Amino acid sequence: MKCVKKVGVKMYKKYVKRVLDIFFALILIVVLSPVMLIIALLVKLDSKGPVLFKQVRSGKNNKEFLLYKFRSMTCDNDFYDSTKEDRLTKVGRVIRKTSLDELPQMFNILKGEMSFIGPRPWVVDYAYYFNDYQKRRLEVLPGITGLAQCSGRNDLNILDRIKLDVDYVDNLTFKLDVIIFFKTIKCLIKREGFSNSKSEIYEELKTLKAQNNKKCSFCQNKIEKQQKSSRKQKKEAIIS
């Protein structure tokens, strides 16, 4: 019986989960296309700039990919300037609070870069400071929602969230994904969102550096390259 269960879990991880991701992503893109079209129009009319926000994130096995969201911030918002908080637009406040800004990530799912459920894809700076245990959260595809997102939400610190992500990796099953799905729906109904500000991200990176005995200059060259790449993409997005 245990052997059959192990085979079932392995099949789900390797094949079934991906098939379900593609199936539901295609259905939702078709069904929600009018909603996405309206949001795109509102974003464009609300402020100058592109409809989509694109940012490099850490994916499975730490492979970087370009994550899509509906733009909720002004174009002059600088992610790496932690002295100023994100400048949200009027429409941006609404779509971020309702998580509607995440809808374009269904295209990330179709591309095989994300799953509906898994550890959230963080900016690449985090991965630079992970220890070996923390890197294990990168062993599966990142998700639109995950165990950490529906378990305490804003009450969890960075280390607690990473532990929950690794727990998910170790216990990934169809049953667990279903539980996370319904817990996420409950959080959305209660409007219990999780969204880190730039200052909070900066503090979390400091926590990881200190906890893993990393110097502040660790991977500084990589971070500087990422900053330049991010600013270049931002300029290209504005031009387009």
C-alpha distance (Angstrom), angle and dihedral (degrees) to the residues before:
residue distance angle dihedral
M1 . . .
K2 3.79 . .
C3 3.79 89.8 .
V4 3.81 91.3 53.1
K5 3.82 90.4 48.3
K6 3.81 91.4 51.1
V7 3.80 91.0 50.4
G8 3.82 90.1 48.9
V9 3.80 92.0 50.9
K10 3.80 91.3 47.4
M11 3.82 91.4 49.6
Y12 3.79 90.7 49.5
K13 3.80 93.1 50.4
K14 3.79 94.7 45.0
Y15 3.80 103.7 37.2
V16 3.81 119.9 -5.2
K17 3.82 97.3 55.5
R18 3.81 91.1 53.1
V19 3.82 92.8 47.2
L20 3.82 90.7 50.5
D21 3.82 90.7 48.1
I22 3.81 92.0 54.1
F23 3.81 93.3 43.1
F24 3.80 96.4 50.8
A25 3.82 93.9 38.6
L26 3.81 90.8 56.2
I27 3.81 92.3 47.2
L28 3.80 93.8 47.3
I29 3.81 93.5 46.4
V30 3.80 89.6 54.5
V31 3.82 95.6 42.5
L32 3.80 95.4 42.5
S33 3.80 97.4 39.0
P34 3.86 92.1 103.5
V35 3.81 89.6 51.4
M36 3.80 92.1 48.2
L37 3.79 90.7 47.6
I38 3.82 91.0 53.0
I39 3.82 91.8 47.1
A40 3.81 90.6 49.0
L41 3.79 90.4 51.5
L42 3.82 92.7 48.0
V43 3.81 92.0 48.6
K44 3.81 90.7 50.7
L45 3.81 93.9 47.6
D46 3.80 94.2 43.6
S47 3.80 98.6 59.7
K48 3.78 143.9 -8.4
G49 3.77 118.1 -85.3
P50 3.80 142.1 56.9
V51 3.79 123.4 -37.2
L52 3.78 93.2 -127.1
F53 3.79 129.3 58.9
K54 3.81 111.5 -147.2
Q55 3.78 124.5 -167.1
V56 3.80 135.5 167.4
R57 3.82 111.6 -111.8
S58 3.81 136.2 177.1
G59 3.79 112.7 -100.1
K60 3.78 136.7 179.9
N61 3.82 112.8 -29.4
N62 3.82 86.8 6.4
K63 3.80 91.4 -70.1
E64 3.79 108.1 155.5
F65 3.79 121.3 -127.9
L66 3.79 139.1 171.0
L67 3.82 111.4 -100.8
Y68 3.80 119.5 -152.7
K69 3.80 127.7 -143.1
F70 3.76 135.4 156.3
R71 3.80 105.0 -96.5
S72 3.79 110.1 -102.4
M73 3.82 97.8 168.1
T74 3.77 136.3 67.4
C75 3.80 116.7 -95.7
D76 3.80 93.3 -114.7
N77 3.80 91.1 59.4
D78 3.84 109.4 121.8
F79 3.81 112.6 -154.3
Y80 3.81 92.6 -160.7
D81 3.79 95.5 52.4
S82 3.82 99.8 91.9
T83 3.82 91.8 176.1
K84 3.81 89.8 74.8
E85 3.79 126.4 50.4
D86 3.80 122.2 -129.1
R87 3.80 112.4 -73.7
L88 3.80 104.1 -133.9
T89 3.79 123.3 -162.5
K90 3.81 122.0 -132.6
V91 3.79 92.4 -102.6
G92 3.80 89.3 39.7
R93 3.79 92.7 61.5
V94 3.81 90.8 54.7
I95 3.80 98.8 44.8
R96 3.80 92.7 44.3
K97 3.81 92.8 49.4
T98 3.81 91.2 49.4
S99 3.85 93.0 39.9
L100 3.81 90.0 -123.1
D101 3.80 88.5 129.7
E102 3.82 87.3 72.4
L103 3.83 95.1 63.5
P104 3.84 96.0 95.6
Q105 3.81 88.2 62.5
M106 3.79 87.3 80.5
F107 3.81 84.8 78.2
N108 3.82 88.0 54.5
I109 3.81 86.1 54.4
L110 3.81 92.5 52.1
K111 3.81 89.4 50.0
G112 3.82 89.8 55.2
E113 3.81 93.5 -115.2
M114 3.81 96.2 111.1
S115 3.79 143.7 19.6
F116 3.79 130.0 -144.7
I117 3.80 89.4 -112.3
G118 3.79 127.5 34.0
P119 3.82 141.5 87.0
R120 3.81 110.6 -40.3
P121 3.82 114.6 -100.7
W122 3.79 106.7 -112.3
V123 3.79 129.2 -162.2
V124 3.79 110.3 -82.2
D125 3.81 93.0 -108.9
Y126 3.80 90.3 78.2
A127 3.80 94.4 58.8
Y128 3.81 90.6 55.2
Y129 3.80 89.2 66.7
F130 3.82 101.5 39.2
N131 3.79 120.1 118.1
D132 3.82 119.3 -140.3
Y133 3.81 93.1 -87.6
Q134 3.80 93.0 49.8
K135 3.80 92.0 48.2
R136 3.81 87.5 65.6
R137 3.83 89.5 79.1
L138 3.80 84.5 71.6
E139 3.83 93.9 61.0
V140 3.82 92.6 91.8
L141 3.79 135.2 43.6
P142 3.82 112.4 -80.2
G143 3.79 116.2 -113.3
I144 3.78 142.8 -141.8
T145 3.81 85.9 -123.1
G146 3.78 132.9 11.6
L147 3.77 147.5 176.1
A148 3.80 92.6 -82.6
Q149 3.82 92.4 50.2
C150 3.81 93.4 57.9
S151 3.81 97.9 37.2
G152 3.77 108.1 77.9
R153 3.81 95.7 -35.0
N154 3.85 106.8 -159.3
D155 3.81 93.1 12.3
L156 3.81 93.7 71.5
N157 3.78 124.0 88.2
I158 3.80 123.4 -140.9
L159 3.82 95.3 -94.6
D160 3.82 92.6 49.3
R161 3.80 91.1 50.1
I162 3.80 92.1 50.2
K163 3.82 90.4 50.2
L164 3.81 90.5 52.6
D165 3.81 90.1 48.7
V166 3.80 91.4 52.7
D167 3.82 89.9 46.2
Y168 3.81 87.1 54.9
V169 3.81 91.4 51.4
D170 3.82 90.5 50.9
N171 3.81 95.1 46.5
L172 3.81 103.4 33.5
T173 3.81 109.8 153.9
F174 3.79 137.6 143.6
K175 3.81 89.0 -106.4
L176 3.81 92.4 54.3
D177 3.81 91.6 48.7
V178 3.81 90.5 51.9
I179 3.82 90.8 50.0
I180 3.82 91.1 49.9
F181 3.82 90.6 48.2
F182 3.80 93.8 55.5
K183 3.82 92.8 41.6
T184 3.81 88.3 52.9
I185 3.82 91.3 51.7
K186 3.80 88.2 51.8
C187 3.83 91.0 50.9
L188 3.81 91.2 49.0
I189 3.81 91.6 51.1
K190 3.80 89.9 50.4
R191 3.83 88.5 43.5
E192 3.77 91.7 -127.0
G193 3.78 97.9 159.7
F194 3.80 128.3 179.0
S195 3.77 115.8 -146.6
N196 3.78 124.9 149.8
S197 3.78 120.0 -144.9
K198 3.79 119.9 -137.5
S199 3.80 91.9 -103.0
E200 3.82 90.4 51.6
I201 3.81 91.5 49.8
Y202 3.80 88.9 50.4
E203 3.82 90.7 51.6
E204 3.80 91.5 47.9
L205 3.80 90.9 52.5
K206 3.80 89.1 50.7
T207 3.81 89.2 51.4
L208 3.80 91.6 52.5
K209 3.79 92.1 47.1
A210 3.80 91.8 51.3
Q211 3.80 95.3 41.9
N212 3.79 92.4 50.9
N213 3.81 94.3 40.1
K214 3.78 93.2 -116.8
K215 3.76 121.5 157.4
C216 3.77 118.0 -122.0
S217 3.77 88.9 -114.2
F218 3.81 92.2 57.8
C219 3.80 110.5 132.1
Q220 3.78 89.0 -10.6
N221 3.78 90.9 149.0
K222 3.80 90.4 54.5
I223 3.78 91.3 48.8
E224 3.80 91.5 49.3
K225 3.81 89.8 50.7
Q226 3.80 89.8 49.7
Q227 3.79 90.6 49.7
K228 3.80 91.2 51.6
S229 3.80 90.8 46.7
S230 3.81 91.3 49.2
R231 3.81 92.4 50.2
K232 3.83 90.7 46.5
Q233 3.82 91.0 52.0
K234 3.78 89.3 47.3
K235 3.82 91.7 54.4
E236 3.81 91.4 46.2
A237 3.81 90.6 49.3
I238 3.80 91.3 51.3
I239 3.81 91.5 49.2
S240 3.82 90.8 49.4
